[in-house]
Every structure is written in structure tokens, then in C-alpha cells.
Amino acid sequence: MPKASELKKGMVLEINNNYYSVHSIDVRSPSSRGANTLYKVRFSQLPGGGKYEDTFIGSDILKEVQLERRSCSYLYREDDTFTFMDSEDYNQYLLNSAAIEAQLPYLQDGMENIQAMMIDGEVLTIQMPSSVVLTIAECVPGMQAASATGRTKPAILSNGLEIQVPEYIKEGEKVKINTETGKFMERA
């Protein structure tokens, strides 16, 4: 059972007999002596995608849920429903977009190595691979001599997501993106 100070994005907790995935954590350190550090946590309810916020002190103990993880691949989207197939027994899992809202920008047709996170045979959410390869669809031309500097420029990826990339990256190149932070990692 983790303390509030040990929470990480993507952890699944049980609060009031409901399952919640940690969406974001805002740490606030009060200025008065002896005051506890506060952790304002935003959750997404699983399944369903409802929002929930709560504030904890660092020593609060929370109940983490032990999930069964199954390797699966993304098949197709129909309206607001996404279909995934288990890589071992070929069962199909259906999830609505609210349950996988944070992962949607990185989801690509035929994508494999996705982890379905399940409790009692029901899929709550998915966990994406740590990085994905996407194509730069649009970006401004960079300066030729800019390769030694750390400057960045905005670029729009093939899926519509906008990120910051180094100035030497050109339109049409494939780049590796971190799915947890949404930041450029390297050329692919």
C-alpha cells in the first residue's frame, strides 16, 4: 500500500469501492513550519472515465489495486469504442474513449505490445509501450547551423499532436516519442 508521497501517474487505486487511475499530481509545500506537504491528485474513474480530485498529506496510505496484465494489440475503432485483441488467447476487449483518454494520441492501427489492465476478467484501461514512433507531418524549416544548439521548434505529428522537437528535425522524418511525458526522445 503506497503512501501519497509515492504515487505515480498511471497507478490504479481503490477509493470508496471504485477504481481510479492517477491522472496528475500537484505537490504543494506550505511555507509554515511543521506543515505537511500536500498532494493534490486528479483521478480518472475506471471504467467510465469520470473525474475525481482529492488532496492527501504525504503520509496518507492508499490502497493500490493489483491488476492482471495481458499483452494485446489494437484492432480498430468504431464510433466511441476501441477494440483490442489478446495476443495469447485472441479474446477481444472493448473500451470506450473515456477509459483510455490519455493514451488516445499515441494509439495507431495495428499497434502491438499494449498491456490490457484487468480485474476479474474486465479490462479497466490499457498501458501503452514506453515510446512510439510517429512521423512529423508539419514543421517550420530549421537553420542549417542549428544542430549544435539546444533550441527547439513546434512540430505537428501525423496524429495531430503538437510537440517540441530540435531545430534539425525536418518534415517527413520519423521520431520516437515518450508516451508518459509526450516529449521528443530521438530520431527513429
N, C-alpha and C positions, 0 to 999 in steps of 0.2 A: 504494500500500500504506500504510494508515494505521498510525500508532503507537497504542499502547494508550491514551495520553492523549487521542486524537482519536476514540475510539469513541463511538457514539451508539446509543440504543435503536432496535432495528429493523434495524440493519446486518446483512448476511449475510456470514459469514466461512467460509473453508475451513480446518479444523483436522484433521490426521491423515486426509485424504481424505474427510472428512464435512463436510456443510454445517450451519452453526449460525447462528441468529438471536440477536442480543443482546437479552436479556430485561431485565436490570437491571445497573447498575454501582454498586459501592460503593467510594468513594475514601477511602483511609486515608493520612494523613500521619504518619509516625513522628516521635517527639519528639527522637530523637538527631540530632546534627549529621551531615551528609553522607549521611543515609539517604535512600533513594529513596521517592517516593510510590508506594503500591501501589494497583492497580486490581483489585478482586475482581469478576469478571464472571460472571454467570449466563446460560447459553445454553439455547435450545430447539433440539433437533436437527430438521433439515428433510430430507425429510418424516418424519413419525412422531411428533415431539413429545417425544422423550427429553430428559432434563435433563443438563446438563454444567456444571461450575464450574471456573474456573481463575483464578489470580492472576498479574498481569503488573506489571512496572515501567513507568513512563511512556514509556521509550524502546524497548520491545519493538515490533518491527514484525510486523504480522499481515497475512494475505493476504485481501483483500476480493474477493468474488465479483461479477463483472459479470453482472447479471441482465437478461433481456429483460422488459420491462413491457408488458402487454396490458390494455386497458380492457375491463372486463366488468361484468356485473350479477348480483346474487344471485337465483336462481330459487326453490329450495326445499330443505328438509331432510328426509332420510329416515333415521331411526334416528340413527346417529352420522356420517352422510355428508352433506356440504353440496354442492349443485350450483350452479355459476356458468356463465354463458354469455358467450362472447367477443362484444364489441359490433361487431366488424368482420366476422368470418367465421362467426359463430354456432356455433362449436365449444363443447362443454360440458366443463367441468373438474370433477372430483370431488375433494374434500378431506375428510379426517377432522377431527373436532373438535380433536384434539391439535395439528394443524398450524396452527390459527387460534385457539388458546385465548385469546389476549389481545384479539382482535377480536370475539369472540362477543357480549359485552354490547351492542355497538353495531350488530350486524347486524339489518337489518329486511327483511321480504318486499318484493321488487321494487326493492331499493336499487341505484342505479346509481353510476357514477364510482368503482368499485373497481378497483384495479390488481392483476392477477394477476402474480406474480413467477415467471418461468420460467427453467429451464436445460435446454437440449437438448429443448425441447418438453414438458418435465414441469413442472407447476405445483408450486412448493415451498410458497408461502404467498400471502397477499393483503395488500395495503396499503389501509387504509380512507381515505376522504376525511378532511381535517384536522378537520372538525366534522360533527356530525349533529344533527338536530332531533328532540327527544323530548318527550313530554307528561308533566307532573307528575301522577302518579296519587294520591299521598298526601303531605300535609304539614300541620304544625300551623298554625293561623292566626297571622299576624304582627300586630304592633302597627301601627296606622294612622300614627303619627308616626315610624315607624322608617325611613322612606325616605332620610333624610339620614345615617344611621349605616352603618357597615361591618359590622354584625353579620350572622351567617348562622344558618341553621337547617337541620336534616336534611330531605331530601325523597326520596321513593321515586318513581322514574320508571316509565313504562309497561312497561319491560322488566325491572323488578325491581331495577335498580341503585340504590344509595343514594348521594346526593351532597349537598354543602353548597350552599345557594342563599341569596341575600339575603332578608331578612325580608319584603320587599314582594311576593315571588312567592306566587301563590295556586294552589290545587289546580285542575287542568284547563288551566293555561297551557302553552304550548309554549316550550321553552327550547333554546338552542344549547349543545352540549356538545363540548369539545375531546377528540378520540379518543385523543390521545397522553397527556394528563395525566389525563383523566377528570374535569375540573373544569368548572363552570359558566362560560360566556362571556357570554351576554346573552339577553334575551328574543328569541324568534323572531317 
